[in-house]
Amino acid sequence: MKEFNVEKFCKDLTALRGRETQNTFAEKLGINRSTLSLLENGRQMPTIDILSRFCDLAEKNTDEYFVESTSDALVYLMGSLDESDKVKIEEMAERIRIKEKYELLAKRGTYVVD
């Protein structure tokens, strides 16, 4: 699973703005100055539109800001297991997903789950 790299985005956004005022740079991005401030400080995630406009200005690809998640416990655990253990965990995860689907259907009244 990929997650947004807020740290890299903030650093690149601030670097691209350089010495330009937040008001002027925010106008280039088509956003409010307060939104730019929140983005630069990592307190707000950019929308796809804002990210796209930023990448156009910076001549970067949006993919640069998405990285493989290492914070997910299962992803972390999978990296430290033997292959046979990984297969067992994948099978268990699939059983859980199937059970969750049946439970959802049961809540809708379509099926009865024991």
A tleap script that builds the chain and sets N, CA, C and O, in Angstrom:
source leaprc.protein.ff14SB
mol = sequence {
  NMET LYS GLU PHE ASN VAL GLU LYS PHE CYS
  LYS ASP LEU THR ALA LEU ARG GLY ARG GLU
  THR GLN ASN THR PHE ALA GLU LYS LEU GLY
  ILE ASN ARG SER THR LEU SER LEU LEU GLU
  ASN GLY ARG GLN MET PRO THR ILE ASP ILE
  LEU SER ARG PHE CYS ASP LEU ALA GLU LYS
  ASN THR ASP GLU TYR PHE VAL GLU SER THR
  SER ASP ALA LEU VAL TYR LEU MET GLY SER
  LEU ASP GLU SER ASP LYS VAL LYS ILE GLU
  GLU MET ALA GLU ARG ILE ARG ILE LYS GLU
  LYS TYR GLU LEU LEU ALA LYS ARG GLY THR
  TYR VAL VAL CASP
}
set mol.1.N position { 0.833 -1.167 0.000 }
set mol.1.CA position { 0.000 0.000 0.000 }
set mol.1.C position { 0.885 1.241 0.000 }
set mol.1.O position { 1.895 1.293 0.702 }
set mol.2.N position { 0.503 2.228 -0.785 }
set mol.2.CA position { 1.294 3.450 -0.860 }
set mol.2.C position { 0.662 4.533 -0.002 }
set mol.2.O position { -0.557 4.594 0.164 }
set mol.3.N position { 1.516 5.374 0.532 }
set mol.3.CA position { 1.037 6.501 1.322 }
set mol.3.C position { 1.727 7.770 0.839 }
set mol.3.O position { 2.792 7.729 0.222 }
set mol.4.N position { 1.094 8.889 1.135 }
set mol.4.CA position { 1.606 10.178 0.695 }
set mol.4.C position { 2.788 10.582 1.566 }
set mol.4.O position { 2.721 10.497 2.792 }
set mol.5.N position { 3.878 11.026 0.923 }
set mol.5.CA position { 5.079 11.450 1.638 }
set mol.5.C position { 4.965 12.943 1.933 }
set mol.5.O position { 5.415 13.780 1.151 }
set mol.6.N position { 4.359 13.258 3.067 }
set mol.6.CA position { 4.098 14.642 3.452 }
set mol.6.C position { 5.402 15.416 3.620 }
set mol.6.O position { 5.503 16.567 3.193 }
set mol.7.N position { 6.388 14.794 4.235 }
set mol.7.CA position { 7.664 15.460 4.496 }
set mol.7.C position { 8.319 15.942 3.198 }
set mol.7.O position { 8.769 17.085 3.113 }
set mol.8.N position { 8.371 15.075 2.197 }
set mol.8.CA position { 8.971 15.440 0.907 }
set mol.8.C position { 8.166 16.549 0.235 }
set mol.8.O position { 8.730 17.499 -0.308 }
set mol.9.N position { 6.830 16.414 0.278 }
set mol.9.CA position { 5.985 17.435 -0.342 }
set mol.9.C position { 6.220 18.800 0.303 }
set mol.9.O position { 6.397 19.793 -0.403 }
set mol.10.N position { 6.223 18.861 1.640 }
set mol.10.CA position { 6.438 20.130 2.351 }
set mol.10.C position { 7.772 20.751 1.984 }
set mol.10.O position { 7.859 21.950 1.717 }
set mol.11.N position { 8.802 19.934 1.974 }
set mol.11.CA position { 10.150 20.410 1.647 }
set mol.11.C position { 10.202 20.954 0.218 }
set mol.11.O position { 10.741 22.036 -0.016 }
set mol.12.N position { 9.645 20.209 -0.733 }
set mol.12.CA position { 9.663 20.641 -2.129 }
set mol.12.C position { 8.796 21.870 -2.360 }
set mol.12.O position { 9.151 22.745 -3.151 }
set mol.13.N position { 7.666 21.938 -1.674 }
set mol.13.CA position { 6.770 23.086 -1.808 }
set mol.13.C position { 7.455 24.355 -1.320 }
set mol.13.O position { 7.422 25.388 -1.988 }
set mol.14.N position { 8.071 24.265 -0.153 }
set mol.14.CA position { 8.781 25.412 0.415 }
set mol.14.C position { 9.952 25.819 -0.470 }
set mol.14.O position { 10.194 27.009 -0.675 }
set mol.15.N position { 10.678 24.839 -0.993 }
set mol.15.CA position { 11.817 25.128 -1.865 }
set mol.15.C position { 11.363 25.797 -3.156 }
set mol.15.O position { 12.011 26.732 -3.626 }
set mol.16.N position { 10.269 25.335 -3.732 }
set mol.16.CA position { 9.777 25.924 -4.978 }
set mol.16.C position { 9.313 27.359 -4.756 }
set mol.16.O position { 9.543 28.221 -5.605 }
set mol.17.N position { 8.669 27.621 -3.636 }
set mol.17.CA position { 8.215 28.989 -3.330 }
set mol.17.C position { 9.412 29.904 -3.147 }
set mol.17.O position { 9.385 31.066 -3.555 }
set mol.18.N position { 10.462 29.379 -2.532 }
set mol.18.CA position { 11.678 30.168 -2.332 }
set mol.18.C position { 11.410 31.441 -1.547 }
set mol.18.O position { 10.839 31.406 -0.457 }
set mol.19.N position { 11.828 32.561 -2.115 }
set mol.19.CA position { 11.679 33.855 -1.439 }
set mol.19.C position { 10.387 34.568 -1.825 }
set mol.19.O position { 10.118 35.679 -1.367 }
set mol.20.N position { 9.599 33.923 -2.664 }
set mol.20.CA position { 8.327 34.499 -3.095 }
set mol.20.C position { 7.361 34.534 -1.906 }
set mol.20.O position { 7.406 33.643 -1.058 }
set mol.21.N position { 6.504 35.528 -1.831 }
set mol.21.CA position { 5.558 35.604 -0.722 }
set mol.21.C position { 4.534 34.480 -0.835 }
set mol.21.O position { 4.275 33.950 -1.916 }
set mol.22.N position { 3.968 34.138 0.303 }
set mol.22.CA position { 2.938 33.102 0.297 }
set mol.22.C position { 1.739 33.539 -0.539 }
set mol.22.O position { 1.140 32.718 -1.234 }
set mol.23.N position { 1.382 34.817 -0.481 }
set mol.23.CA position { 0.246 35.312 -1.268 }
set mol.23.C position { 0.474 35.106 -2.759 }
set mol.23.O position { -0.400 34.599 -3.462 }
set mol.24.N position { 1.641 35.497 -3.236 }
set mol.24.CA position { 1.957 35.395 -4.666 }
set mol.24.C position { 1.994 33.940 -5.107 }
set mol.24.O position { 1.432 33.582 -6.142 }
set mol.25.N position { 2.656 33.105 -4.318 }
set mol.25.CA position { 2.781 31.692 -4.690 }
set mol.25.C position { 1.435 30.982 -4.609 }
set mol.25.O position { 1.128 30.124 -5.436 }
set mol.26.N position { 0.637 31.343 -3.612 }
set mol.26.CA position { -0.693 30.740 -3.469 }
set mol.26.C position { -1.556 31.063 -4.692 }
set mol.26.O position { -2.323 30.218 -5.154 }
set mol.27.N position { -1.431 32.266 -5.207 }
set mol.27.CA position { -2.171 32.633 -6.416 }
set mol.27.C position { -1.756 31.764 -7.599 }
set mol.27.O position { -2.601 31.363 -8.400 }
set mol.28.N position { -0.473 31.472 -7.715 }
set mol.28.CA position { 0.007 30.599 -8.793 }
set mol.28.C position { -0.619 29.208 -8.702 }
set mol.28.O position { -0.919 28.582 -9.719 }
set mol.29.N position { -0.812 28.737 -7.470 }
set mol.29.CA position { -1.400 27.412 -7.262 }
set mol.29.C position { -2.930 27.456 -7.286 }
set mol.29.O position { -3.584 26.415 -7.353 }
set mol.30.N position { -3.492 28.655 -7.233 }
set mol.30.CA position { -4.946 28.789 -7.230 }
set mol.30.C position { -5.573 28.432 -5.900 }
set mol.30.O position { -6.678 27.893 -5.852 }
set mol.31.N position { -4.857 28.738 -4.802 }
set mol.31.CA position { -5.347 28.436 -3.458 }
set mol.31.C position { -5.209 29.672 -2.574 }
set mol.31.O position { -4.590 30.658 -2.974 }
set mol.32.N position { -5.782 29.621 -1.379 }
set mol.32.CA position { -5.646 30.708 -0.406 }
set mol.32.C position { -4.270 30.665 0.240 }
set mol.32.O position { -3.627 29.616 0.288 }
set mol.33.N position { -3.829 31.808 0.734 }
set mol.33.CA position { -2.554 31.874 1.432 }
set mol.33.C position { -2.570 30.994 2.673 }
set mol.33.O position { -1.570 30.350 2.991 }
set mol.34.N position { -3.697 30.962 3.374 }
set mol.34.CA position { -3.787 30.141 4.599 }
set mol.34.C position { -3.673 28.651 4.264 }
set mol.34.O position { -3.092 27.884 5.032 }
set mol.35.N position { -4.223 28.246 3.128 }
set mol.35.CA position { -4.104 26.847 2.699 }
set mol.35.C position { -2.649 26.526 2.395 }
set mol.35.O position { -2.155 25.456 2.753 }
set mol.36.N position { -1.965 27.456 1.734 }
set mol.36.CA position { -0.540 27.251 1.432 }
set mol.36.C position { 0.258 27.095 2.719 }
set mol.36.O position { 1.137 26.238 2.808 }
set mol.37.N position { -0.044 27.913 3.708 }
set mol.37.CA position { 0.657 27.821 4.990 }
set mol.37.C position { 0.447 26.453 5.629 }
set mol.37.O position { 1.391 25.843 6.130 }
set mol.38.N position { -0.795 25.975 5.608 }
set mol.38.CA position { -1.090 24.656 6.182 }
set mol.38.C position { -0.355 23.547 5.420 }
set mol.38.O position { 0.153 22.602 6.024 }
set mol.39.N position { -0.305 23.673 4.096 }
set mol.39.CA position { 0.394 22.672 3.279 }
set mol.39.C position { 1.894 22.678 3.576 }
set mol.39.O position { 2.510 21.621 3.715 }
set mol.40.N position { 2.474 23.872 3.672 }
set mol.40.CA position { 3.914 23.973 3.930 }
set mol.40.C position { 4.300 23.404 5.291 }
set mol.40.O position { 5.405 22.892 5.471 }
set mol.41.N position { 3.384 23.498 6.239 }
set mol.41.CA position { 3.666 23.001 7.588 }
set mol.41.C position { 3.230 21.559 7.792 }
set mol.41.O position { 3.374 21.021 8.890 }
set mol.42.N position { 2.699 20.923 6.751 }
set mol.42.CA position { 2.269 19.531 6.861 }
set mol.42.C position { 1.015 19.329 7.668 }
set mol.42.O position { 0.733 18.215 8.110 }
set mol.43.N position { 0.254 20.390 7.869 }
set mol.43.CA position { -0.965 20.289 8.662 }
set mol.43.C position { -2.194 20.035 7.805 }
set mol.43.O position { -3.292 19.831 8.323 }
set mol.44.N position { -2.003 20.048 6.484 }
set mol.44.CA position { -3.093 19.738 5.569 }
set mol.44.C position { -2.521 18.956 4.395 }
set mol.44.O position { -1.422 19.243 3.922 }
set mol.45.N position { -3.273 17.971 3.931 }
set mol.45.CA position { -2.868 17.186 2.770 }
set mol.45.C position { -3.362 17.900 1.514 }
set mol.45.O position { -4.471 18.435 1.510 }
set mol.46.N position { -2.567 17.919 0.459 }
set mol.46.CA position { -3.041 18.551 -0.773 }
set mol.46.C position { -4.093 17.687 -1.452 }
set mol.46.O position { -4.039 16.458 -1.389 }
set mol.47.N position { -5.040 18.336 -2.096 }
set mol.47.CA position { -5.988 17.593 -2.917 }
set mol.47.C position { -5.236 17.143 -4.167 }
set mol.47.O position { -4.122 17.599 -4.426 }
set mol.48.N position { -5.836 16.263 -4.923 }
set mol.48.CA position { -5.204 15.802 -6.168 }
set mol.48.C position { -4.988 16.989 -7.106 }
set mol.48.O position { -3.958 17.074 -7.774 }
set mol.49.N position { -5.965 17.910 -7.156 }
set mol.49.CA position { -5.827 19.090 -8.015 }
set mol.49.C position { -4.641 19.955 -7.607 }
set mol.49.O position { -3.851 20.374 -8.453 }
set mol.50.N position { -4.521 20.217 -6.319 }
set mol.50.CA position { -3.411 21.039 -5.829 }
set mol.50.C position { -2.083 20.338 -6.086 }
set mol.50.O position { -1.124 20.966 -6.534 }
set mol.51.N position { -2.024 19.035 -5.804 }
set mol.51.CA position { -0.803 18.278 -6.045 }
set mol.51.C position { -0.430 18.325 -7.528 }
set mol.51.O position { 0.738 18.490 -7.878 }
set mol.52.N position { -1.415 18.181 -8.375 }
set mol.52.CA position { -1.181 18.207 -9.817 }
set mol.52.C position { -0.650 19.570 -10.263 }
set mol.52.O position { 0.307 19.640 -11.034 }
set mol.53.N position { -1.266 20.653 -9.782 }
set mol.53.CA position { -0.792 22.003 -10.140 }
set mol.53.C position { 0.616 22.245 -9.624 }
set mol.53.O position { 1.449 22.832 -10.314 }
set mol.54.N position { 0.877 21.786 -8.402 }
set mol.54.CA position { 2.221 21.930 -7.842 }
set mol.54.C position { 3.247 21.182 -8.703 }
set mol.54.O position { 4.309 21.714 -9.028 }
set mol.55.N position { 2.911 19.947 -9.062 }
set mol.55.CA position { 3.834 19.142 -9.868 }
set mol.55.C position { 4.065 19.759 -11.254 }
set mol.55.O position { 5.163 19.664 -11.803 }
set mol.56.N position { 3.037 20.383 -11.811 }
set mol.56.CA position { 3.211 21.075 -13.090 }
set mol.56.C position { 4.201 22.228 -12.943 }
set mol.56.O position { 5.086 22.399 -13.781 }
set mol.57.N position { 4.051 23.018 -11.878 }
set mol.57.CA position { 4.971 24.134 -11.633 }
set mol.57.C position { 6.391 23.646 -11.357 }
set mol.57.O position { 7.363 24.237 -11.828 }
set mol.58.N position { 6.500 22.573 -10.596 }
set mol.58.CA position { 7.810 22.059 -10.187 }
set mol.58.C position { 8.426 21.128 -11.228 }
set mol.58.O position { 9.575 20.708 -11.096 }
set mol.59.N position { 7.647 20.808 -12.270 }
set mol.59.CA position { 8.085 19.866 -13.301 }
set mol.59.C position { 8.468 18.522 -12.683 }
set mol.59.O position { 9.523 17.955 -12.966 }
set mol.60.N position { 7.572 18.041 -11.833 }
set mol.60.CA position { 7.748 16.751 -11.158 }
set mol.60.C position { 6.554 15.863 -11.473 }
set mol.60.O position { 5.522 16.326 -11.958 }
set mol.61.N position { 6.718 14.577 -11.187 }
set mol.61.CA position { 5.653 13.603 -11.372 }
set mol.61.C position { 4.978 13.370 -10.026 }
set mol.61.O position { 5.654 13.273 -9.001 }
set mol.62.N position { 3.653 13.280 -10.021 }
set mol.62.CA position { 2.935 13.061 -8.756 }
set mol.62.C position { 3.361 11.765 -8.063 }
set mol.62.O position { 3.280 11.666 -6.839 }
set mol.63.N position { 3.808 10.785 -8.824 }
set mol.63.CA position { 4.241 9.503 -8.241 }
set mol.63.C position { 5.412 9.672 -7.279 }
set mol.63.O position { 5.615 8.834 -6.400 }
set mol.64.N position { 6.182 10.747 -7.436 }
set mol.64.CA position { 7.328 10.990 -6.551 }
set mol.64.C position { 6.902 11.165 -5.099 }
set mol.64.O position { 7.711 10.995 -4.187 }
set mol.65.N position { 5.645 11.500 -4.885 }
set mol.65.CA position { 5.173 11.809 -3.540 }
set mol.65.C position { 4.422 10.661 -2.874 }
set mol.65.O position { 3.849 10.825 -1.796 }
set mol.66.N position { 4.429 9.518 -3.511 }
set mol.66.CA position { 3.787 8.341 -2.926 }
set mol.66.C position { 4.824 7.246 -2.746 }
set mol.66.O position { 5.533 6.886 -3.686 }
set mol.67.N position { 4.907 6.722 -1.536 }
set mol.67.CA position { 5.902 5.701 -1.206 }
set mol.67.C position { 5.205 4.487 -0.610 }
set mol.67.O position { 4.091 4.589 -0.097 }
set mol.68.N position { 5.865 3.348 -0.681 }
set mol.68.CA position { 5.336 2.135 -0.050 }
set mol.68.C position { 5.259 2.349 1.445 }
set mol.68.O position { 6.203 2.841 2.065 }
set mol.69.N position { 4.139 1.979 2.014 }
set mol.69.CA position { 3.937 2.129 3.444 }
set mol.69.C position { 4.787 1.114 4.204 }
set mol.69.O position { 4.809 -0.073 3.878 }
set mol.70.N position { 5.478 1.608 5.215 }
set mol.70.CA position { 6.239 0.707 6.088 }
set mol.70.C position { 5.671 0.737 7.495 }
set mol.70.O position { 6.165 0.045 8.385 }
set mol.71.N position { 4.632 1.540 7.699 }
set mol.71.CA position { 4.074 1.663 9.041 }
set mol.71.C position { 3.024 0.596 9.334 }
set mol.71.O position { 2.715 0.344 10.498 }
set mol.72.N position { 2.478 -0.026 8.312 }
set mol.72.CA position { 1.486 -1.073 8.512 }
set mol.72.C position { 2.177 -2.268 9.166 }
set mol.72.O position { 3.167 -2.780 8.643 }
set mol.73.N position { 1.664 -2.701 10.287 }
set mol.73.CA position { 2.300 -3.780 11.050 }
set mol.73.C position { 2.437 -5.054 10.219 }
set mol.73.O position { 3.462 -5.731 10.287 }
set mol.74.N position { 1.413 -5.382 9.439 }
set mol.74.CA position { 1.474 -6.598 8.629 }
set mol.74.C position { 2.556 -6.490 7.560 }
set mol.74.O position { 3.288 -7.448 7.312 }
set mol.75.N position { 2.654 -5.323 6.928 }
set mol.75.CA position { 3.696 -5.120 5.913 }
set mol.75.C position { 5.074 -5.259 6.558 }
set mol.75.O position { 5.968 -5.894 5.998 }
set mol.76.N position { 5.237 -4.666 7.728 }
set mol.76.CA position { 6.513 -4.753 8.437 }
set mol.76.C position { 6.825 -6.194 8.804 }
set mol.76.O position { 7.950 -6.658 8.616 }
set mol.77.N position { 5.832 -6.899 9.327 }
set mol.77.CA position { 6.003 -8.285 9.734 }
set mol.77.C position { 6.327 -9.176 8.543 }
set mol.77.O position { 7.176 -10.062 8.638 }
set mol.78.N position { 5.652 -8.940 7.425 }
set mol.78.CA position { 5.863 -9.771 6.232 }
set mol.78.C position { 7.314 -9.701 5.753 }
set mol.78.O position { 7.840 -10.678 5.219 }
set mol.79.N position { 7.952 -8.564 5.940 }
set mol.79.CA position { 9.338 -8.423 5.507 }
set mol.79.C position { 10.312 -9.251 6.322 }
set mol.79.O position { 11.428 -9.509 5.870 }
set mol.80.N position { 9.917 -9.672 7.509 }
set mol.80.CA position { 10.839 -10.399 8.380 }
set mol.80.C position { 10.480 -11.874 8.542 }
set mol.80.O position { 10.993 -12.539 9.441 }
set mol.81.N position { 9.602 -12.393 7.677 }
set mol.81.CA position { 9.170 -13.782 7.792 }
set mol.81.C position { 9.757 -14.651 6.686 }
set mol.81.O position { 10.177 -14.161 5.637 }
set mol.82.N position { 9.774 -15.956 6.952 }
set mol.82.CA position { 10.138 -16.926 5.918 }
set mol.82.C position { 9.001 -16.986 4.905 }
set mol.82.O position { 7.869 -16.614 5.211 }
set mol.83.N position { 9.304 -17.454 3.705 }
set mol.83.CA position { 8.304 -17.538 2.644 }
set mol.83.C position { 7.113 -18.395 3.046 }
set mol.83.O position { 5.973 -18.037 2.753 }
set mol.84.N position { 7.355 -19.522 3.711 }
set mol.84.CA position { 6.243 -20.396 4.102 }
set mol.84.C position { 5.314 -19.695 5.087 }
set mol.84.O position { 4.099 -19.892 5.043 }
set mol.85.N position { 5.880 -18.872 5.979 }
set mol.85.CA position { 5.064 -18.113 6.925 }
set mol.85.C position { 4.266 -17.034 6.209 }
set mol.85.O position { 3.119 -16.769 6.569 }
set mol.86.N position { 4.863 -16.409 5.197 }
set mol.86.CA position { 4.170 -15.372 4.443 }
set mol.86.C position { 2.934 -15.956 3.753 }
set mol.86.O position { 1.878 -15.323 3.714 }
set mol.87.N position { 3.076 -17.169 3.210 }
set mol.87.CA position { 1.952 -17.826 2.539 }
set mol.87.C position { 0.829 -18.075 3.545 }
set mol.87.O position { -0.341 -17.842 3.243 }
set mol.88.N position { 1.183 -18.546 4.733 }
set mol.88.CA position { 0.168 -18.809 5.758 }
set mol.88.C position { -0.566 -17.528 6.156 }
set mol.88.O position { -1.785 -17.533 6.325 }
set mol.89.N position { 0.171 -16.446 6.302 }
set mol.89.CA position { -0.448 -15.177 6.675 }
set mol.89.C position { -1.356 -14.670 5.565 }
set mol.89.O position { -2.445 -14.166 5.841 }
set mol.90.N position { -0.929 -14.794 4.326 }
set mol.90.CA position { -1.769 -14.380 3.189 }
set mol.90.C position { -3.064 -15.190 3.158 }
set mol.90.O position { -4.136 -14.638 2.910 }
set mol.91.N position { -2.968 -16.497 3.408 }
set mol.91.CA position { -4.163 -17.344 3.437 }
set mol.91.C position { -5.100 -16.918 4.562 }
set mol.91.O position { -6.317 -16.862 4.382 }
set mol.92.N position { -4.526 -16.622 5.715 }
set mol.92.CA position { -5.325 -16.176 6.856 }
set mol.92.C position { -5.991 -14.831 6.542 }
set mol.92.O position { -7.170 -14.647 6.844 }
set mol.93.N position { -5.272 -13.914 5.955 }
set mol.93.CA position { -5.829 -12.610 5.601 }
set mol.93.C position { -6.973 -12.768 4.600 }
set mol.93.O position { -7.977 -12.062 4.689 }
set mol.94.N position { -6.826 -13.687 3.652 }
set mol.94.CA position { -7.884 -13.936 2.669 }
set mol.94.C position { -9.124 -14.491 3.360 }
set mol.94.O position { -10.241 -14.093 3.028 }
set mol.95.N position { -8.950 -15.396 4.310 }
set mol.95.CA position { -10.097 -15.940 5.050 }
set mol.95.C position { -10.817 -14.835 5.821 }
set mol.95.O position { -12.046 -14.801 5.885 }
set mol.96.N position { -10.038 -13.946 6.396 }
set mol.96.CA position { -10.629 -12.824 7.136 }
set mol.96.C position { -11.423 -11.925 6.194 }
set mol.96.O position { -12.527 -11.501 6.535 }
set mol.97.N position { -10.878 -11.627 5.016 }
set mol.97.CA position { -11.588 -10.788 4.038 }
set mol.97.C position { -12.897 -11.449 3.605 }
set mol.97.O position { -13.923 -10.778 3.489 }
set mol.98.N position { -12.864 -12.751 3.369 }
set mol.98.CA position { -14.071 -13.475 2.966 }
set mol.98.C position { -15.104 -13.431 4.090 }
set mol.98.O position { -16.285 -13.188 3.841 }
set mol.99.N position { -14.661 -13.667 5.327 }
set mol.99.CA position { -15.566 -13.627 6.475 }
set mol.99.C position { -16.191 -12.246 6.609 }
set mol.99.O position { -17.388 -12.136 6.875 }
set mol.100.N position { -15.401 -11.190 6.430 }
set mol.100.CA position { -15.922 -9.829 6.531 }
set mol.100.C position { -16.973 -9.559 5.456 }
set mol.100.O position { -17.962 -8.877 5.721 }
set mol.101.N position { -16.771 -10.088 4.239 }
set mol.101.CA position { -17.751 -9.915 3.166 }
set mol.101.C position { -19.066 -10.590 3.526 }
set mol.101.O position { -20.135 -10.010 3.336 }
set mol.102.N position { -18.993 -11.827 4.051 }
set mol.102.CA position { -20.199 -12.539 4.442 }
set mol.102.C position { -20.914 -11.838 5.590 }
set mol.102.O position { -22.144 -11.788 5.615 }
set mol.103.N position { -20.160 -11.297 6.535 }
set mol.103.CA position { -20.774 -10.571 7.646 }
set mol.103.C position { -21.488 -9.324 7.143 }
set mol.103.O position { -22.566 -8.982 7.629 }
set mol.104.N position { -20.889 -8.649 6.173 }
set mol.104.CA position { -21.520 -7.475 5.586 }
set mol.104.C position { -22.821 -7.853 4.892 }
set mol.104.O position { -23.835 -7.168 5.029 }
set mol.105.N position { -22.779 -8.948 4.147 }
set mol.105.CA position { -23.996 -9.418 3.477 }
set mol.105.C position { -25.064 -9.808 4.497 }
set mol.105.O position { -26.250 -9.559 4.281 }
set mol.106.N position { -24.646 -10.420 5.608 }
set mol.106.CA position { -25.591 -10.824 6.645 }
set mol.106.C position { -26.261 -9.601 7.267 }
set mol.106.O position { -27.447 -9.642 7.595 }
set mol.107.N position { -25.510 -8.519 7.429 }
set mol.107.CA position { -26.080 -7.294 7.984 }
set mol.107.C position { -27.130 -6.714 7.051 }
set mol.107.O position { -28.084 -6.072 7.491 }
set mol.108.N position { -26.946 -6.944 5.782 }
set mol.108.CA position { -27.924 -6.470 4.797 }
set mol.108.C position { -29.159 -7.371 4.740 }
set mol.108.O position { -30.165 -7.031 4.119 }
set mol.109.N position { -29.059 -8.530 5.405 }
set mol.109.CA position { -30.169 -9.452 5.432 }
set mol.109.C position { -30.194 -10.408 4.255 }
set mol.109.O position { -31.183 -11.109 4.041 }
set mol.110.N position { -29.112 -10.440 3.492 }
set mol.110.CA position { -29.056 -11.308 2.310 }
set mol.110.C position { -28.748 -12.738 2.695 }
set mol.110.O position { -29.364 -13.669 2.177 }
set mol.111.N position { -27.794 -12.922 3.606 }
set mol.111.CA position { -27.373 -14.267 4.013 }
set mol.111.C position { -27.334 -14.341 5.527 }
set mol.111.O position { -27.171 -13.327 6.205 }
set mol.112.N position { -27.480 -15.525 6.040 }
set mol.112.CA position { -27.322 -15.766 7.468 }
set mol.112.C position { -25.973 -16.411 7.668 }
set mol.112.O position { -25.656 -17.422 7.043 }
set mol.113.N position { -25.162 -15.808 8.562 }
set mol.113.CA position { -23.823 -16.320 8.818 }
set mol.113.C position { -23.788 -16.871 10.233 }
set mol.113.O position { -24.229 -16.213 11.175 }
set mol.114.N position { -23.262 -18.079 10.379 }
set mol.114.CA position { -23.153 -18.692 11.717 }
set mol.114.C position { -21.991 -18.119 12.452 }
set mol.114.O position { -21.731 -18.504 13.592 }
savepdb mol mol.pdb
quit
